[in-house]
Amino acid sequence: MRGQKPVVVAAAVVASLCLGAGVAAAGDGWGPAKPGSDGAGDSYYPQDGNGGYDVADYNLKVGYDPASHQLTGRQDITARATQSLSSFDLDLRGLTVDSVKVDGRDAKFARTGDHELVITPARALWRGQNFKVAIAYHGVPAPISDPSLGANGWQYAKAGGAFVAGEPKSATTWYPVNDTPLDKATFHLAITVPDEWGVIANGRERGSVKAPGGTTHVWAEETPIVPYMTTVAIDKWTFDRRQRKDGTPVVSAYAPGVPDATKQAEARLPEILDFLESKFGPYPIDAAGGIFLNEEIGFSLETMSRPIYSAGWAGTVPTIVHENAHQWYGDSVAVAHWRDVCLNECFASYAEWLWDEAKEGVDLNKQYAADVKKASARFWDGKLYDMGAGNEFTYVYSKGPLMLHALRNYIGQPAFAFVLKTWPSLHRGGNASMQEFQRYTELVAHRSLKGFFDAWVYGTGKPADQYLFPGGLKPAA
């Protein structure tokens, strides 16, 4: 039947993608052991991440003293070599490395550049070999300064606590990591803080136990996670613990001073997740909730399972919708390269439109026409793809939802709704590019969309009327 065709197409797309990946990997890494690359090759951030191995799990045990800001860590990494390795790199900014062991043997290590930790194991690692790395380290974490977003990574709250938030870099400020979206791994955290402090992190709570110097709080994120989506936050939290109808735990934490209006907005999270499931398919993460700071930072962030929110402007229903839409578009399905960031932000921004349409009765066609009418030439020249390093988080929030609403009208509501709901399942737990999204949408729509994507996504300037006002869209009067 006609309704089944897109399902067959989806399976074919997955098969072709998997085949392509297998062929690409088959000829590499069988020769003599050599150093893994010191970057993952992203065109914007070529030194971020590393090559030659794939991480399966980070198991992190941390002690943190809010009074001195001193952090002491022990990191156990489980990984598999994807080439024969004489040495390999991890990413870590600042902090002092005390020792490194690979498979229980002392390994040599050195620091290069601003974040490379180069590890030389006592014995070479052969392609396909599973191995474990144990790293002891300590120091006072420092945030990364971003010219547009401000501080990223480990940050300090004025009331004495600390929290981690940042994109595209963050995790390297507090633990050794393969800092690339292409290497997802499970994440286990046990953090010890003085008794008067509380802790919230990704995933599910695994309990708290008394320990020398305080209390150890244990969290586990069993959904493989991109490094910048990992977080921990230390404060004197007020916790709200609930469950979704399917039993998924919902844990939200509010710093002292967070207003009641913000708590009331977050109380709608189960309703928000149900709505997003109706648009994007089954919730792809194993826990939910939110972390609400009493600090004004330059952004809120879709840290997996538990977004972290700035004080002030961010504690509203639209922002909660946006950050939780990312659990599908951005977290479960991550970018292949940072030039593809519209696959995260354009969709999360359009989720706000969909919410307004369903819950507030907003006529999106009228909203679209009004936004098009007031858009400037500079707006139309804003890029939704390959916008350049440092420019990722600009027009994806404003031009991005306009593009998706135009696409909805260009291919028709049934095809658009099918794409929105099946794309996250198709790439669940993986990475994707804008070109893959275009090809999949073309297959569902049974037509070439080259003109549309060239006009809206890959190019600049105001799209021609056939792409600007397709279907039922009309210029504002």
Residue pairs with C-beta under 8 A, 6 or more apart in sequence:
6 418
6 422
6 443
6 444
7 422
9 440
9 443
9 444
10 422
10 426
10 440
13 426
13 436
13 439
13 440
13 443
14 426
17 436
25 82
28 82
28 83
29 52
29 81
29 82
29 83
29 84
29 127
30 83
30 84
30 127
31 84
32 84
33 84
33 85
33 86
33 124
33 125
33 126
34 83
34 84
34 85
34 86
35 52
35 85
35 86
35 87
35 88
35 118
36 50
36 51
36 52
36 53
36 83
36 85
36 87
36 88
36 89
37 50
37 51
37 52
37 89
38 47
38 50
38 51
38 89
38 112
38 113
38 116
38 118
39 45
39 46
39 47
39 48
39 49
39 50
39 51
40 46
40 48
40 49
40 50
40 51
40 178
40 180
40 182
40 183
41 49
41 51
42 48
42 49
42 180
42 337
42 338
43 337
43 338
43 339
44 168
44 337
44 338
44 339
44 388
44 389
44 392
45 168
45 169
45 338
45 389
47 113
47 115
47 116
48 91
48 168
48 169
48 179
48 180
49 91
49 178
49 179
49 180
49 182
49 183
50 88
50 89
50 90
50 91
50 178
50 180
51 82
51 83
52 81
52 82
52 83
52 85
52 88
53 79
53 80
53 81
53 82
53 83
53 85
53 88
53 125
53 131
53 178
54 79
54 80
54 82
54 183
55 77
55 78
55 79
55 178
55 183
55 185
56 78
56 79
56 80
56 185
56 186
57 77
57 78
57 185
57 186
57 187
57 188
58 75
58 76
58 77
58 175
58 177
58 185
58 186
58 187
58 188
58 230
59 75
59 76
59 77
59 78
59 188
60 73
60 74
60 75
60 76
60 175
60 187
60 188
60 189
60 190
60 191
61 73
61 74
61 75
61 76
61 190
61 191
62 71
62 72
62 73
62 74
62 174
62 175
62 189
62 190
62 191
62 192
62 232
63 71
63 72
63 73
63 191
63 192
63 193
63 213
64 70
64 71
64 72
64 162
64 191
64 192
64 193
64 234
65 193
65 194
65 213
66 160
66 161
66 162
66 193
66 194
66 197
66 234
67 160
67 194
68 140
69 140
69 141
69 156
69 162
70 138
70 139
70 140
71 95
71 138
71 139
71 140
71 141
71 174
72 137
72 138
73 95
73 135
73 136
73 137
73 138
73 174
73 175
74 134
74 135
74 136
74 137
75 133
75 134
75 135
75 136
75 137
75 175
75 176
76 132
76 133
76 134
77 90
77 132
77 133
77 134
77 135
77 176
78 130
78 132
79 130
79 131
79 132
79 133
80 128
80 129
80 130
80 131
81 125
81 126
81 127
81 128
81 129
81 131
82 127
83 127
84 124
84 125
84 126
84 127
85 121
85 124
85 125
86 120
86 124
87 118
87 119
87 120
87 121
88 118
88 119
88 125
89 116
89 117
89 118
89 119
90 116
90 117
90 119
90 133
90 135
90 176
90 177
90 178
91 115
91 116
91 117
91 171
91 172
91 176
91 177
91 178
91 179
92 115
92 117
92 137
92 172
92 175
92 176
92 177
93 114
93 115
93 142
93 144
93 153
93 172
93 173
94 139
94 140
94 141
94 142
94 173
95 137
95 138
95 139
95 141
95 174
96 137
96 138
96 139
97 109
97 111
97 117
97 135
97 136
97 137
97 176
98 136
98 137
98 138
99 106
99 134
99 135
99 136
100 106
100 107
100 108
100 109
100 119
100 133
100 134
100 135
100 136
101 107
101 133
101 134
101 135
102 119
102 121
102 122
102 123
102 125
102 131
102 132
102 133
102 134
103 121
103 123
103 131
103 132
104 132
104 134
105 121
105 122
105 123
106 122
107 119
107 120
107 121
107 122
107 133
108 119
108 120
109 117
109 118
109 119
109 120
110 117
110 118
111 117
111 118
112 118
115 172
115 179
117 135
117 176
119 133
121 131
125 131
135 176
137 176
141 153
141 154
141 162
141 173
141 174
142 153
142 154
142 173
143 151
143 152
143 153
143 154
143 155
143 166
143 173
144 151
144 152
144 153
144 166
144 169
144 170
144 172
144 173
145 151
145 152
146 152
146 166
146 298
147 390
148 298
148 390
148 393
149 166
149 167
149 298
149 299
149 393
150 297
150 298
150 299
151 166
151 297
151 298
152 165
152 166
152 167
152 169
152 170
152 173
153 164
153 165
153 166
153 169
153 170
153 171
153 172
153 173
153 174
154 162
154 163
154 164
154 173
154 174
155 162
155 163
155 164
155 165
155 295
155 297
156 162
157 163
157 235
157 255
157 293
157 294
157 295
158 295
159 235
159 236
159 255
159 256
159 294
161 197
161 233
161 234
161 235
161 236
161 255
162 233
162 234
163 231
163 232
163 233
163 234
163 235
163 291
163 293
163 295
163 308
164 170
164 171
164 173
164 174
164 230
164 231
164 232
164 233
164 303
165 231
165 297
165 299
165 301
165 303
165 308
166 173
166 228
166 301
167 228
167 299
167 301
167 393
168 228
168 338
168 392
169 179
169 228
170 227
170 228
170 230
170 231
171 177
171 179
171 227
171 228
171 230
172 179
172 227
174 232
177 227
178 185
178 227
179 227
179 228
180 227
181 226
181 228
181 334
181 335
181 336
181 338
181 431
182 336
182 431
183 227
184 224
184 225
184 226
184 334
184 429
185 224
185 225
186 220
186 221
186 222
186 223
186 224
186 225
187 202
187 203
187 220
187 221
187 225
187 230
188 218
188 219
188 220
188 221
189 201
189 202
189 218
189 219
189 220
189 232
190 216
190 217
190 218
190 219
191 199
191 201
191 216
191 217
191 219
191 232
191 234
192 211
192 213
192 214
192 215
192 216
192 217
193 199
193 214
193 215
193 217
193 234
194 213
194 214
194 215
195 214
195 215
196 236
197 214
197 234
197 235
197 236
198 217
198 234
198 235
198 236
198 237
198 239
198 253
199 217
199 219
199 232
199 233
199 234
200 219
200 232
200 233
200 237
200 239
200 251
200 253
200 289
200 291
200 306
201 217
201 219
201 221
201 230
201 231
201 232
201 233
201 306
202 219
202 221
202 225
202 229
202 230
202 231
202 287
202 303
202 304
202 305
202 306
203 219
203 220
203 221
203 222
203 223
203 286
203 287
203 304
203 305
203 306
204 219
204 220
204 221
204 222
204 249
204 286
204 287
205 217
205 218
205 219
205 249
205 251
206 218
206 219
206 220
207 218
208 215
208 216
208 217
208 218
209 215
209 216
209 218
210 216
219 232
221 230
221 286
221 287
221 304
221 305
222 286
223 284
223 285
223 286
223 304
223 305
223 332
223 429
224 429
225 304
225 331
226 304
226 331
226 334
229 302
229 303
229 304
229 331
230 303
230 304
231 291
231 301
231 303
231 306
231 308
233 253
233 291
233 293
233 308
235 253
235 255
235 256
235 293
236 255
236 256
237 253
237 254
237 255
238 253
238 254
238 256
238 258
239 251
239 252
239 253
239 254
240 250
240 251
240 252
240 253
240 254
240 263
240 266
240 267
241 249
241 250
241 251
242 249
242 250
242 251
242 270
243 249
243 250
244 250
244 270
244 273
244 283
244 288
245 270
248 283
248 286
248 287
248 288
249 287
249 288
249 289
250 269
250 270
250 287
250 288
250 289
251 287
251 288
251 289
251 306
252 266
252 269
252 289
252 290
252 291
252 292
252 306
253 289
253 290
253 291
253 292
254 262
254 263
254 292
255 292
255 293
255 294
255 295
255 311
256 294
257 294
257 311
258 292
258 293
258 294
258 311
258 315
259 315
261 315
262 292
262 309
262 315
262 316
263 292
265 315
265 316
265 317
265 320
266 290
266 292
266 315
266 320
268 317
268 320
269 288
269 289
269 290
269 320
269 324
272 317
272 320
272 321
272 324
272 355
273 283
273 288
273 324
275 321
275 355
275 358
275 359
276 283
276 321
276 324
276 325
276 327
276 328
276 351
277 283
279 351
279 354
279 417
279 420
279 421
280 325
280 328
280 329
280 351
280 420
280 421
280 424
281 328
281 421
281 422
281 424
281 425
282 425
283 327
283 328
284 327
284 328
284 331
284 332
284 424
284 425
284 428
284 429
285 304
285 305
285 327
285 331
285 332
286 305
287 305
287 306
288 305
288 306
288 324
288 327
289 305
289 306
290 306
290 307
290 308
290 309
290 320
290 323
291 303
291 306
291 307
291 308
291 309
292 309
292 311
292 315
293 308
293 309
293 310
293 311
294 311
295 310
295 311
296 310
296 311
296 312
297 310
298 310
299 310
299 393
300 307
300 308
300 309
300 310
300 314
300 319
300 322
300 323
301 307
301 308
301 323
302 323
302 324
302 326
302 327
302 330
302 331
302 344
302 348
304 327
304 331
305 327
307 320
307 323
307 324
307 326
309 315
309 319
309 320
309 323
313 319
317 355
318 352
318 355
318 356
321 351
321 352
321 355
322 348
322 349
322 351
322 352
323 348
325 347
325 348
325 351
325 352
326 344
326 348
328 347
328 424
329 343
329 344
329 347
329 348
329 351
329 424
330 343
330 344
330 345
330 347
330 348
332 424
332 427
332 428
332 429
333 343
333 423
333 424
333 427
333 428
333 430
333 431
333 432
334 344
334 430
334 431
334 432
335 341
335 343
335 344
335 431
335 432
335 433
336 431
336 432
336 433
336 436
337 433
338 389
338 392
339 385
339 386
339 387
339 434
340 385
340 432
340 433
340 434
341 387
341 392
341 393
341 396
342 384
342 385
342 396
342 400
342 403
342 434
342 457
343 432
343 433
343 434
343 437
344 396
345 393
345 396
345 397
345 400
346 384
346 396
346 400
346 401
346 403
346 404
347 400
347 404
347 420
349 396
349 397
349 398
349 400
349 401
350 400
350 401
350 404
350 405
352 401
353 362
353 364
353 367
353 401
353 405
356 362
356 364
356 367
357 363
357 364
364 405
365 409
365 472
365 473
365 474
366 476
368 402
368 405
368 406
368 473
369 473
369 474
369 475
369 476
370 476
371 398
371 402
372 402
372 468
372 475
372 476
373 475
373 476
375 399
375 402
375 462
377 462
379 395
379 398
379 399
380 399
380 460
380 461
380 462
380 463
381 460
381 461
382 394
382 395
382 398
382 399
382 460
383 391
383 395
383 460
384 395
384 396
384 399
384 400
384 403
384 456
384 457
385 434
385 457
385 458
386 458
387 394
387 395
387 396
403 456
403 457
405 473
406 452
406 456
406 463
406 467
406 468
406 470
406 473
407 416
407 441
407 449
407 452
407 456
408 416
408 471
409 470
409 471
409 472
409 473
410 449
410 452
410 467
410 470
410 471
411 419
411 441
411 444
411 445
411 447
411 449
412 445
412 471
415 441
415 444
415 445
418 444
419 440
419 441
419 444
422 444
423 432
423 437
423 440
426 440
427 436
434 453
434 457
438 449
438 453
438 457
441 449
442 448
442 449
451 466
451 467
452 467
455 463
455 464
455 467
455 468
456 463
456 467
462 468
469 475
